[in-house]
């Protein structure tokens, strides 16, 4: 395989259905953890099978965890069209407006519609279907309550499609498809690496001397979109909103000064950091904006030294990012093969991978 110009098919692998966990483990830190080195020597990559509960023993005093504090909105809801049909919708945002504003939806049966009644008539959306291929609807939302408040009261958690096809969201997903430090509403998919970190584990990490800082990246529906066919470099990345506070930049500087490692919790945290640092020094007010950053082999990392992540879907931009972080030499394939052999679970509710 020519690693200078990989194609989408180079990131394909066989993922048996029985290796996809559809419900979370009884406790967050009960997930298994594979630990691998970031750089290879050309041979078979070392692979340590551990547990997320042992994370404090794998990190050192002075290391820094950077986690995404975006909160998943219960963004699945139902609406009635002007023709009287009931349809399922995924609200794409934005979620920071009050009781009015332009909102985007994704669903089936939206073609030709100009008005939707939401939440049993408590909200109305006048707009147009702007992308008939995906059946996306955009319009002015008007309701007696703020959109996020209504979704929190009546919406369902937007579980990944491969889970939603097999079961409906239940009450436990409200808690478990959400990180314990989620703060800023805006995501329609969880930053899943952080799902492994419970309060007790975070306390143990703090006692060990591992610092924690936050970034925000609102995960969009594009995270479930596979790679375009053909050369990986031709894939067009979806756009997501991110924030990197000045306090986080200062925490990274302190970590560098003391010789610690910056550990990105998940691909979303890593993309937020890299998007911000690619623009130069972080200003006093922090840095925020839209990013289409596409991390693929050849990318020069500026902020993160280590990555704590999940095992990702075949032909995904997340897997391309992992390959790039490992040096772009294709070692991910041997690591994933070993994880499957040893019974690791993959995807959102699955086990974890630590690249040090």
C-alpha positions in Angstrom: 0.0 0.0 0.0 1.3 3.4 -0.9 1.1 5.4 2.3 1.7 8.6 0.5 -1.8 8.5 -1.1 -4.1 6.1 0.8 -7.6 5.5 -0.4 -10.9 4.9 1.4 -10.6 1.1 0.9 -7.3 1.2 2.8 -9.3 1.9 5.9 -11.7 -0.9 5.6 -11.7 -3.9 8.0 -14.2 -6.6 9.0 -16.0 -5.7 12.2 -18.2 -8.6 13.4 -21.6 -7.6 14.8 -20.9 -9.4 18.1 -17.9 -7.0 18.7 -20.3 -4.0 18.7 -21.6 -3.3 22.2 -25.2 -1.9 22.0 -25.5 -1.0 25.7 -22.9 0.6 28.0 -21.0 -1.5 30.6 -22.4 -1.5 34.2 -19.8 1.1 35.2 -17.9 3.6 33.0 -14.4 2.5 34.0 -15.1 -1.2 33.5 -14.3 -0.9 29.8 -11.1 -2.6 28.7 -8.1 -0.5 27.5 -5.5 -1.3 24.9 -2.2 0.6 25.3 0.1 1.1 22.3 3.1 3.3 21.6 2.6 6.3 19.2 5.7 5.6 17.2 6.6 2.2 15.7 9.9 0.6 14.9 8.8 -1.2 11.8 7.9 -4.4 13.6 4.8 -5.8 15.2 3.4 -3.0 17.5 3.4 -3.7 21.3 -0.1 -4.1 22.7 -0.8 -4.0 26.4 -4.3 -5.2 27.3 -5.4 -3.3 30.5 -8.5 -1.7 31.9 -9.8 1.9 31.9 -9.8 1.7 35.7 -6.0 1.4 35.6 -5.6 4.7 33.7 -4.0 6.5 36.7 -1.1 4.0 36.7 -0.5 4.6 33.0 -0.3 8.4 33.3 2.2 10.4 35.2 2.1 13.3 37.6 2.2 16.4 35.5 0.3 15.0 32.6 -2.7 16.9 31.3 -6.0 15.5 30.1 -7.9 17.7 27.7 -11.5 16.8 27.4 -14.5 17.9 25.3 -17.2 19.4 27.5 -19.9 19.6 24.8 -23.2 18.2 26.0 -25.4 15.9 23.8 -28.8 17.4 23.3 -31.8 14.9 23.2 -32.1 15.9 19.6 -34.5 13.2 18.3 -38.1 14.3 18.2 -41.3 14.0 16.2 -43.2 16.5 14.1 -46.4 16.7 12.1 -46.2 18.0 8.6 -48.7 20.4 7.0 -50.1 17.4 5.3 -50.8 15.7 8.6 -48.0 13.1 8.5 -46.0 12.2 11.6 -42.3 12.0 11.0 -39.1 11.5 13.0 -36.6 14.3 13.0 -33.0 14.9 14.2 -32.4 18.5 15.2 -29.1 19.6 13.9 -29.0 23.0 15.8 -28.0 25.6 16.5 -28.9 25.0 20.1 -27.7 28.4 21.6 -30.7 30.4 20.5 -33.7 31.3 22.6 -37.3 30.8 21.6 -36.8 31.9 18.0 -34.2 31.5 15.2 -33.2 29.5 12.2 -32.9 25.8 13.0 -31.9 22.8 10.9 -33.4 19.4 10.9 -32.7 16.0 9.3 -35.4 13.5 8.6 -37.4 11.5 6.0 -40.6 12.8 4.4 -39.5 16.5 4.4 -39.6 17.0 0.6 -42.0 19.7 -0.4 -42.8 20.7 3.2 -42.9 24.3 4.3 -44.3 24.0 7.9 -43.8 21.5 10.7 -45.6 21.4 14.0 -43.2 20.3 16.8 -43.8 19.0 20.4 -47.5 18.5 20.0 -48.0 21.9 18.6 -45.9 23.8 21.2 -43.5 24.9 18.5 -43.8 25.7 14.8 -41.1 25.7 12.1 -41.7 27.5 8.8 -39.0 26.9 6.2 -37.8 24.8 3.3 -36.2 21.5 2.5 -32.8 22.8 1.4 -31.1 19.4 0.6 -33.5 16.9 -0.8 -30.8 14.2 -1.2 -30.4 14.2 2.6 -33.9 15.7 3.3 -32.6 18.5 5.4 -35.1 21.2 6.5 -34.2 24.7 7.6 -36.5 27.4 8.9 -37.6 29.8 11.6 -38.4 28.2 14.9 -41.2 29.8 17.0 -42.2 28.3 20.3 -43.4 29.2 23.7 -40.2 27.6 25.2 -36.6 27.6 24.2 -35.8 24.7 21.8 -33.2 23.1 24.0 -35.6 23.1 27.0 -38.3 21.4 25.0 -35.8 18.8 23.7 -34.5 18.2 27.2 -38.1 17.6 28.3 -39.4 15.6 25.4 -36.6 14.6 23.0 -34.7 11.3 22.8 -30.9 10.8 22.9 -29.6 10.6 19.3 -27.9 7.2 19.6 -25.6 6.2 16.7 -27.4 4.8 13.7 -26.0 1.3 14.2 -27.5 1.2 17.7 -30.7 3.0 16.8 -31.5 0.4 14.2 -31.4 -2.3 16.9 -33.0 -0.7 19.9 -34.6 2.5 21.0 -33.0 5.0 23.4 -34.1 4.5 27.0 -33.7 6.4 30.3 -30.2 5.0 30.9 -28.9 6.5 27.7 -29.7 10.0 29.1 -27.0 9.4 31.6 -24.6 7.0 29.9 -24.5 8.6 26.4 -23.2 11.7 28.1 -19.9 12.5 29.7 -19.9 13.3 33.4 -18.3 16.7 32.7 -20.7 17.7 29.8 -21.5 21.4 30.2 -22.3 23.2 26.9 -25.3 21.9 24.9 -24.7 21.5 21.2 -23.7 18.0 20.1 -25.9 15.4 18.3 -23.4 12.6 19.0 -21.4 12.0 22.2 -17.6 12.6 22.3 -17.4 8.9 23.2 -13.9 8.6 24.6 -15.0 10.6 27.6 -17.9 8.1 28.3 -15.3 5.9 30.0 -14.4 8.5 32.6 -16.4 8.5 35.8 -16.2 10.8 38.8 -14.3 8.3 40.9 -11.7 7.7 38.2 -11.3 11.5 37.6 -10.7 11.9 41.3 -8.0 9.3 41.3 -6.3 10.9 38.3 -6.4 14.3 40.1 -4.9 12.7 43.3 -2.2 11.2 41.0 -1.3 14.8 39.9 -2.9 14.6 36.4 -4.4 17.9 35.6 -7.5 18.4 33.5 -8.6 21.1 31.1 -11.5 21.6 28.8 -12.3 22.4 25.1 -15.6 22.4 23.4 -16.4 20.9 20.0 -20.0 20.3 19.1 -20.2 17.0 17.4 -22.3 17.1 14.2 -24.1 14.4 12.3 -21.2 14.3 9.8 -19.3 12.2 12.4 -21.3 9.2 11.1 -20.6 9.9 7.5 -18.1 7.5 5.9 -15.1 8.3 3.8 -15.8 9.3 0.2 -14.7 6.7 -2.4 -11.3 7.2 -3.9 -8.3 9.0 -2.5 -8.6 9.9 1.2 -7.3 13.4 0.5 -10.4 14.1 -1.7 -12.9 13.6 1.2 -14.7 16.8 2.3 -14.9 17.2 6.0 -18.0 18.4 7.8 -18.0 21.7 9.7 -18.2 21.8 13.5 -18.0 24.6 16.1 -15.2 24.6 18.6 -13.9 26.7 21.5 -10.4 26.5 23.1 -10.3 28.7 26.2 -7.2 30.7 27.2 -7.1 28.7 30.4 -6.6 25.5 28.5 -3.8 27.0 26.4 -2.1 28.1 29.6 -2.5 24.6 31.1 -0.8 23.1 28.0 2.1 25.6 28.4 2.5 24.6 32.0 2.5 20.9 31.1 5.1 21.5 28.4 7.3 23.4 30.9 7.3 20.6 33.4 7.9 17.9 30.8 4.4 16.4 31.0 2.2 15.0 28.2 -0.9 16.5 26.7 -3.4 13.7 26.4 -6.4 14.4 24.2 -9.5 12.7 25.4 -11.0 11.7 22.1 -10.7 12.7 18.5 -13.0 15.7 19.0 -10.7 17.2 21.7 -7.7 16.6 19.5 -9.4 18.3 16.5 -10.4 21.3 18.6 -6.8 21.7 19.9 -5.2 21.3 16.6 -7.7 23.7 14.9 -6.9 26.4 17.5 -3.1 26.0 17.6 -2.8 25.9 13.8 -3.8 29.6 13.9 -0.9 30.5 16.1 -0.8 31.7 19.8 -4.1 31.5 21.6 -5.4 35.1 22.3 -6.4 36.2 25.8 -10.1 35.6 25.1 -9.4 32.1 23.8 -10.1 30.9 20.3 -13.5 29.9 18.8 -14.7 29.2 15.3 -15.9 26.7 12.7 -13.5 24.0 11.8 -13.3 21.5 8.9 -9.9 20.3 10.0 -9.2 16.9 8.4 -6.4 15.0 10.1 -4.9 12.4 7.8 -1.4 10.9 7.3 1.2 13.6 6.9 -0.4 16.0 9.3 2.0 17.7 11.7 0.5 17.6 15.2 1.0 20.8 17.3 -0.8 20.3 20.6 -1.4 16.7 21.6 1.2 14.1 22.7 -1.1 11.2 23.5 -4.6 10.2 22.5 -7.3 8.3 24.5 -9.9 7.2 22.1 -12.4 4.4 21.1 -12.1 1.8 18.4 -13.7 3.4 15.3 -15.9 2.3 12.4 -14.3 1.1 9.1 -13.8 3.7 6.4 -14.3 6.7 8.9 -12.4 9.9 9.2 -11.8 9.0 12.9 -9.8 5.9 11.8 -7.8 8.1 9.4 -7.0 10.4 12.3 -5.9 7.5 14.5 -3.6 6.3 11.6 -2.1 9.8 11.3 -1.5 10.0 15.1 0.3 6.7 14.9 2.6 8.1 12.2 0.6 7.1 9.1 2.4 3.8 8.7 -0.7 1.6 8.8 0.0 0.1 12.2 -3.6 0.7 13.2 -4.6 -2.4 11.2 -2.4 -4.7 13.4 -3.6 -3.0 16.6 -7.3 -3.4 15.6 -6.7 -7.0 14.5 -5.2 -7.8 17.9 -8.0 -6.0 19.7 -10.6 -8.1 17.8 -8.6 -11.3 18.6 -8.6 -10.5 22.3 -12.3 -9.8 22.4 -12.4 -6.0 22.7 -15.7 -4.2 21.9 -15.7 -1.5 19.3 -17.6 1.8 18.7 -19.4 4.2 21.0 -20.2 1.9 24.0 -17.1 -0.2 23.3 -13.6 -0.4 24.8 -10.8 2.2 24.7 -7.4 2.7 23.1 -4.6 4.7 24.7 -1.8 5.9 22.3 1.2 7.1 24.4 
